[in-house]
Amino acid sequence: MQIGLIIVGDEILSGKRQDKHLATFIGLLAARGLSLAWAEYVGDDRERLTATLRRAFASGDLVLSCGGIGATPDDHTRQAAAAALDRELLIHPGARELIWGRIQEMAAEQGQVADAEHPDSLRRFEMGRFPAGAELIPNPYNRIPGFYVGTVYFVPGFPVMAHPMMEWVLDQRHADLHQSVGMRERSLIVSGAMEASLTPLMERIESEHPGIKVFSLPSVDHPQWGRHIELGVKAGPALGDEALHEAYGALKQGLIHFGALIRTELVR
């Protein structure tokens, strides 16, 4: 099972709001020995969002979708999820109860009596209309729940709500995926060499060390090292430290043989 992230909203694509989900989710995964395999940004376009979610449901991946589950005209995620699953949208009884409790709280704070038939209340109840068969994700901020079907999870776009809900998904639904050791990597800062010239070495390392991934991150204006390449190897939890160290040693020796200048070494 891979892990993916979908971030929904025109406001992200237009630059009106800055995405705060990607970096946070990567950090939450890393703390549990996990890593993100893919991420997608999608605007408030129901047809495109439906196609994106259809792929997510079919993938078998653990997928978090952030945003668009409200009840205003620019929120399409709940409807798109239902369309992707070919299911109808239904009021979830548990969600309605939670929303009604929130409505009552808000009314009491204003010295009013809540009315379940008031147009504002009816619009708020729409936030509990999910694809048939969906289950709830608790929201510790205001109790308006998210939902999930299978291993695709839907949370609000507000980070203060979304991020603890992400943690609930990882800890309550997928604790079996947690690992004490996640992705590890070792790398070197290299000067005096071009990526094209080092490509045969990188290909050889991957060929001779199954399961190892080689990466190359060039930079042209680093304040400390100037033009350089961060060249390294990484391994997932399935490979032991010995395999990573062997691949790293071969990479380092290859660079020395090439004549590249090694500025420093990094371990992550």
N, C-alpha and C positions, 0 to 999 in steps of 0.2 A: 504494500500500500504506500503510494506516494502522498505527499501533502501539498495542497494547492491553496491559493488565496485569490478571491475575486473581490475587487473594490469597485463599487458602483457609484456613479454620480457625475452629472455634467459639471458640477462645481469643482471637481478634481481635475477634469480634463481642461477646463477653461482657466485654471489657475486661481479661481476665487478662493478656494480652500486648498491647503497643503495636506497631502496624504500623511496621516500619522499611524496608519495601520501596518504597513509593510515592515518597517524597522522593528516595531513592537512585537509583531508576530514572530519574526525571525528570532528575537531575543527570548520570547517565551518558549519557542521550540528548542533553542540551543540549551536552555536551562534544563531541559528534559532529555538531552542527548539526541534531539531530532533536528531535521533540516528541511527547509522549504524547497520543493522541486520545481514549482512554477507559480506564476502570478499573472493576473490579467486585470486591466482597467477597462471598465465598460461604462458608457454614458447612459443617460436615462432614455434609452431607446428600447421599447418592449420587444420588438422582433429580434434585435441583436442580442439582447439579454436572454431571451428564451433560447436562442441557439447556443449561447455560452453555457447556460445551465443544463441544457440537454446533454452537452458533452461532459459536463461535470458529473451528472447522475450516471452516465454510461461508463465513466472512467473507472469506477470502483475506488477512487482516491478519497482520502479525507480532505474535504474542501470546506473552507470558511468563506462565506459571502458577507461582505460588510456594506450596509446601506440600502436604502430604497424600500424598507419594509413598513413605512408609515402609511398614512391614509390620505395624503394630498395628491392632486392630479399628476405630480411629477414623480410619484413613487410607483414603481412597476414591478418590484422584485417578487412580491407574493403572487401576482397574477402571472408573471413569467415562469415562476417555479411550477405553478399549477399547469400551465400550458406545456411546459417541458415534460411533465409527467403524465399528461393527458388525464388529469384529475380535476374535479371541480373544487372551487373554493368554498369552504364551510366555516362557520363560526365554531371555534374550538371552545367547548364548555369551560375548560380550565382557564383558558386565556380570557374569556368573557368575565369570569369571576374575578380574576386578578385586575382586569381593567376597571371593573365596577368598584372594586375596593379603592383603587387609585382615584376614581372620580369622586367617591364619597370623601376621601381624605382632602382633596382639593376644595370641595365645597365647604367642608368644615373649617378649613383654614380661612375661608372668606366669610364665615358666619352665615352660610347658606345651607339649604337642604338639597341634597342631590336628587335629580330626577332622571330615571333611566330612559324615559321617553323623550327627553329634551333633544333637539336636533344635534347639539354639540356632543351629547352622550352617545347618540347613535353613530355619529362620525367616529368617535373614539373607539367604539366597539368594532369598527371595521379593521382596526389594527390586530384584532384577534381572528381574522378570517384567513385561514391557511389552507394549503392543499389537503384534501381528504387523507386521513391517516397520519398527518404530521404530529410530532411530539414537541414538547415545550423546552426551551432553554431559559432558565431563570435569570432575571435581570435584577441584580442587587441594588441598582441605583433608584429605579422608580417602579419596579415590579412589572412593567409592561414587557411581556416575554418575547423572546425570539422563538424560532422553531427549527426543526430538522426533519429530514426524511432520509432514512438510510444513514449514509456518512457524509451528507451535504448539509451544512449548518448555516443558518441565516441569523445575523445579528444586526443591530442598528448601526448607523454611520457614526453616531456620537462616540468618540473614543472613551469617555468616562463610563459608558455603558458597555461598549463592544469589548474592551480589553479584559475586564473580569469575566465576561461571558466566554471569551476565547479560552481563558484558563479553566473554566468549568468544563468545557468540551474536552480539553486535553486531559484533565485530571479525573473527571467523572465518567467520561465515555471511552477514553482511549489510554488509560493508565497502562494497559498491557504493552503499548508501544514504547514506553519510556525506556531509556537506556542510560546506564551509568557513564558510558563513553560514547560520544557522538563522532562527528567528523573531525579528524585531526589533520594538521598540515605542517610541513616544514618548507621553508623557502629561503632564497638568497636575493640580496640586492646586487644586481650585476651591471657593470658599466663596460663600455668598449666592445659591445657586441650588438648585432641586429637580430630581430626575431627571425627573419628569413634564414639567417645563417645557423641559428640554434634549433630550427624546426626538426632537422634530422635527429638531433640528440633527443629532443622531446618525444618524437615518434618511437625511437629505440627504447626509451625508458618505459613507455606504456606497453610496448610489445613484449619486453622481457620481464615485466613485473605485472602480471594479471591482477586486476582489481584496483590498481593505482591510477589516479588521474593526474595528469600534468597540467599546470596552468601557467599562463604568462600574462603579466599586467604591466605594459609599458607606460612610462611617464616621460614627458618632455620638459617639465618645468618644476620639478620638486624643489622646495626651498632648501633641503639639506643635500640631496644627492644629484640634483640636476637631471639631465637625461639619463634614464636608467630603465632596467627591466626587473620586476620582481618575478623570479622564476621559481616554481616550487612543485611539490607533490602533495597529494592529499589522499586520505583513505578513510573509508567508513568503518563502523564498528565491527563489521564482519572480518576485517583484516587486523591482525595483531600488530603491535608496535614494531616487531622485528621486520615485518614486510615493509613497513613505512621507512624504517631506518635504512634498510638495504637499498630501496629505491632512491632515497635521498643521497646516500653515499655515492651511488652510481651517477646521479645527476651532478653532484659536486665534482667528482673526478672528471666527468666529461667536460665541465666548464673549465677546470684547470688545464686539461689537455688542449682545449680550444684556445686558451690564452686570455679568457675574459677576466676582468678585474672584479673580484668578489668584495663588496663593500661591507656587508654585514649579513648575519644569518638570523632568521626569525622562526619562532615556534608558536603555533596556535593550537 
